[in-house]
Amino acid sequence: MLEDKFELYERISKENIEFKRLFDEHIRLEQDLEALYSLKYFPPEVEVKIKEIKKRKLLGKDKMEQILSSYQ
């Protein structure tokens, strides 16, 4: 199942520039979150940054799902 989804993402990324941009941004934002979560203490500004990243990821994921639904 996971391989099928990955193959679908790869195929759509080659055909749809917007999807590729969203997918790349999603991966980058996930890496940013992991880096912030590795901190032992979250100052208020870091908590705000985490919330902003989560919102951007969710918006991007929603757009990716819309594109995916048009391919299925």
Sequence and secondary structure as in RCSB ss.txt:
>XXXX:A:sequence
MLEDKFELYERISKENIEFKRLFDEHIRLEQDLEALYSLKYFPPEVEVKIKEIKKRKLLGKDKMEQILSSYQ
>XXXX:A:secstr
 HHHHHHHHHHHHHH HHHHHHHHHHHHHHHHHHHHHTSSS  HHHHHHHHHHHHHHHHHHHHHHHHHHHH 
